[in-house]
Amino acid sequence: QVHLLESGGGLVQAGGSLRLSCAASGRTFSSMHMAWFRQAPGKEREFVSSVSRTGSNTMYADSVKGRFTISRDNAKNTVYLQMNSLKPEDTAVYYCAGDMMYSGVFGAAYDYWGQGTQVTVSS
């Protein structure tokens, strides 16, 4: 089994920053492509960012490009999402996801998911 656990969410003011963490256990973390998705109330889950096994390749949704940065530390079995210049529209539950093969922006392709961490950005 693979278990993913997100942390670092909270309440911040618009323009502020948060860093989310996703800790993995149960499998070799370095073998998985990792991604962040988010889901706002009443909306579908959407892709935020992804990172390859070694961290050399990253992808970002247009809505967060230039503001968010994804990274990973395979020695710590952890993937991060640094979120800067936060906007109220970033408010959502953020989910960590992993897959043994590259799955891109398609959430249905990811086999492993965390429980989510709430991010709330006030105006």
Contacts in CASP RR format, 6 or more apart in sequence:
PFRMAT RR
TARGET T0000
AUTHOR 0000-0000-0000
METHOD contacts of the structure
MODEL  1
QVHLLESGGGLVQAGGSLRLSCAASGRTFSSMHMAWFRQAPGKEREFVSS
VSRTGSNTMYADSVKGRFTISRDNAKNTVYLQMNSLKPEDTAVYYCAGDM
MYSGVFGAAYDYWGQGTQVTVSS
1 26 0 8 1.000
1 27 0 8 1.000
2 24 0 8 1.000
2 25 0 8 1.000
2 26 0 8 1.000
2 27 0 8 1.000
2 32 0 8 1.000
2 98 0 8 1.000
2 111 0 8 1.000
2 112 0 8 1.000
3 24 0 8 1.000
3 25 0 8 1.000
3 26 0 8 1.000
3 114 0 8 1.000
4 22 0 8 1.000
4 23 0 8 1.000
4 24 0 8 1.000
4 96 0 8 1.000
4 97 0 8 1.000
4 98 0 8 1.000
4 112 0 8 1.000
4 113 0 8 1.000
4 114 0 8 1.000
5 22 0 8 1.000
5 23 0 8 1.000
5 24 0 8 1.000
5 25 0 8 1.000
5 96 0 8 1.000
5 114 0 8 1.000
5 115 0 8 1.000
6 20 0 8 1.000
6 21 0 8 1.000
6 22 0 8 1.000
6 94 0 8 1.000
6 95 0 8 1.000
6 96 0 8 1.000
6 114 0 8 1.000
6 115 0 8 1.000
6 116 0 8 1.000
6 117 0 8 1.000
7 20 0 8 1.000
7 21 0 8 1.000
7 22 0 8 1.000
7 23 0 8 1.000
7 117 0 8 1.000
8 18 0 8 1.000
8 19 0 8 1.000
8 20 0 8 1.000
8 21 0 8 1.000
8 117 0 8 1.000
9 18 0 8 1.000
9 20 0 8 1.000
9 94 0 8 1.000
9 117 0 8 1.000
9 118 0 8 1.000
9 119 0 8 1.000
10 18 0 8 1.000
10 117 0 8 1.000
10 118 0 8 1.000
10 119 0 8 1.000
10 120 0 8 1.000
11 120 0 8 1.000
11 121 0 8 1.000
11 122 0 8 1.000
12 18 0 8 1.000
12 86 0 8 1.000
12 119 0 8 1.000
12 120 0 8 1.000
12 121 0 8 1.000
12 122 0 8 1.000
13 86 0 8 1.000
13 121 0 8 1.000
13 122 0 8 1.000
14 86 0 8 1.000
14 87 0 8 1.000
14 88 0 8 1.000
14 121 0 8 1.000
14 122 0 8 1.000
14 123 0 8 1.000
15 84 0 8 1.000
15 85 0 8 1.000
15 86 0 8 1.000
15 87 0 8 1.000
15 121 0 8 1.000
16 84 0 8 1.000
16 85 0 8 1.000
16 86 0 8 1.000
16 121 0 8 1.000
17 82 0 8 1.000
17 83 0 8 1.000
17 84 0 8 1.000
17 85 0 8 1.000
17 86 0 8 1.000
18 83 0 8 1.000
18 86 0 8 1.000
18 119 0 8 1.000
19 80 0 8 1.000
19 81 0 8 1.000
19 82 0 8 1.000
19 83 0 8 1.000
20 36 0 8 1.000
20 80 0 8 1.000
20 81 0 8 1.000
20 83 0 8 1.000
20 94 0 8 1.000
20 96 0 8 1.000
20 117 0 8 1.000
20 119 0 8 1.000
21 78 0 8 1.000
21 79 0 8 1.000
21 80 0 8 1.000
22 34 0 8 1.000
22 36 0 8 1.000
22 78 0 8 1.000
22 79 0 8 1.000
22 80 0 8 1.000
22 81 0 8 1.000
22 96 0 8 1.000
22 114 0 8 1.000
23 76 0 8 1.000
23 77 0 8 1.000
23 78 0 8 1.000
24 32 0 8 1.000
24 77 0 8 1.000
24 78 0 8 1.000
24 79 0 8 1.000
25 77 0 8 1.000
29 74 0 8 1.000
29 77 0 8 1.000
29 78 0 8 1.000
30 53 0 8 1.000
30 54 0 8 1.000
30 74 0 8 1.000
31 53 0 8 1.000
31 100 0 8 1.000
32 53 0 8 1.000
32 98 0 8 1.000
32 99 0 8 1.000
32 100 0 8 1.000
32 112 0 8 1.000
33 50 0 8 1.000
33 51 0 8 1.000
33 52 0 8 1.000
33 53 0 8 1.000
33 98 0 8 1.000
33 99 0 8 1.000
33 100 0 8 1.000
33 101 0 8 1.000
33 102 0 8 1.000
33 103 0 8 1.000
33 104 0 8 1.000
34 50 0 8 1.000
34 51 0 8 1.000
34 70 0 8 1.000
34 72 0 8 1.000
34 79 0 8 1.000
34 96 0 8 1.000
34 97 0 8 1.000
34 98 0 8 1.000
35 47 0 8 1.000
35 48 0 8 1.000
35 49 0 8 1.000
35 50 0 8 1.000
35 51 0 8 1.000
35 96 0 8 1.000
35 97 0 8 1.000
35 98 0 8 1.000
35 99 0 8 1.000
35 103 0 8 1.000
35 104 0 8 1.000
35 107 0 8 1.000
35 110 0 8 1.000
36 48 0 8 1.000
36 49 0 8 1.000
36 50 0 8 1.000
36 70 0 8 1.000
36 79 0 8 1.000
36 81 0 8 1.000
36 94 0 8 1.000
36 95 0 8 1.000
36 96 0 8 1.000
36 97 0 8 1.000
37 45 0 8 1.000
37 46 0 8 1.000
37 47 0 8 1.000
37 48 0 8 1.000
37 94 0 8 1.000
37 95 0 8 1.000
37 97 0 8 1.000
37 107 0 8 1.000
38 45 0 8 1.000
38 46 0 8 1.000
38 48 0 8 1.000
38 90 0 8 1.000
38 92 0 8 1.000
38 93 0 8 1.000
38 94 0 8 1.000
38 95 0 8 1.000
38 119 0 8 1.000
39 45 0 8 1.000
39 46 0 8 1.000
39 92 0 8 1.000
39 93 0 8 1.000
39 95 0 8 1.000
40 89 0 8 1.000
40 91 0 8 1.000
40 92 0 8 1.000
40 93 0 8 1.000
43 92 0 8 1.000
45 95 0 8 1.000
45 107 0 8 1.000
46 61 0 8 1.000
47 61 0 8 1.000
47 104 0 8 1.000
47 105 0 8 1.000
47 106 0 8 1.000
47 107 0 8 1.000
48 60 0 8 1.000
48 61 0 8 1.000
48 64 0 8 1.000
48 68 0 8 1.000
48 81 0 8 1.000
48 94 0 8 1.000
49 58 0 8 1.000
49 59 0 8 1.000
49 60 0 8 1.000
49 61 0 8 1.000
49 64 0 8 1.000
49 68 0 8 1.000
49 70 0 8 1.000
49 81 0 8 1.000
50 58 0 8 1.000
50 59 0 8 1.000
50 70 0 8 1.000
50 103 0 8 1.000
50 104 0 8 1.000
50 105 0 8 1.000
51 57 0 8 1.000
51 58 0 8 1.000
51 59 0 8 1.000
51 70 0 8 1.000
51 71 0 8 1.000
51 72 0 8 1.000
51 79 0 8 1.000
52 58 0 8 1.000
52 102 0 8 1.000
54 74 0 8 1.000
55 71 0 8 1.000
55 72 0 8 1.000
58 70 0 8 1.000
59 104 0 8 1.000
59 105 0 8 1.000
60 66 0 8 1.000
60 68 0 8 1.000
60 70 0 8 1.000
61 105 0 8 1.000
63 89 0 8 1.000
64 83 0 8 1.000
64 90 0 8 1.000
67 83 0 8 1.000
67 84 0 8 1.000
67 85 0 8 1.000
67 86 0 8 1.000
68 81 0 8 1.000
68 82 0 8 1.000
68 83 0 8 1.000
68 84 0 8 1.000
69 81 0 8 1.000
69 82 0 8 1.000
69 84 0 8 1.000
70 79 0 8 1.000
70 80 0 8 1.000
70 81 0 8 1.000
70 82 0 8 1.000
71 79 0 8 1.000
71 80 0 8 1.000
71 82 0 8 1.000
72 78 0 8 1.000
72 79 0 8 1.000
72 80 0 8 1.000
73 79 0 8 1.000
73 80 0 8 1.000
79 96 0 8 1.000
81 94 0 8 1.000
83 90 0 8 1.000
83 119 0 8 1.000
86 119 0 8 1.000
86 121 0 8 1.000
87 121 0 8 1.000
88 121 0 8 1.000
88 122 0 8 1.000
88 123 0 8 1.000
89 121 0 8 1.000
90 119 0 8 1.000
90 121 0 8 1.000
91 119 0 8 1.000
91 120 0 8 1.000
91 121 0 8 1.000
92 119 0 8 1.000
93 116 0 8 1.000
93 117 0 8 1.000
93 118 0 8 1.000
93 119 0 8 1.000
94 116 0 8 1.000
94 117 0 8 1.000
94 118 0 8 1.000
94 119 0 8 1.000
95 113 0 8 1.000
95 114 0 8 1.000
95 115 0 8 1.000
95 116 0 8 1.000
96 113 0 8 1.000
96 114 0 8 1.000
96 116 0 8 1.000
97 103 0 8 1.000
97 107 0 8 1.000
97 110 0 8 1.000
97 112 0 8 1.000
97 113 0 8 1.000
97 114 0 8 1.000
98 110 0 8 1.000
98 111 0 8 1.000
98 112 0 8 1.000
98 113 0 8 1.000
99 109 0 8 1.000
99 110 0 8 1.000
99 111 0 8 1.000
99 112 0 8 1.000
100 111 0 8 1.000
103 109 0 8 1.000
103 110 0 8 1.000
END
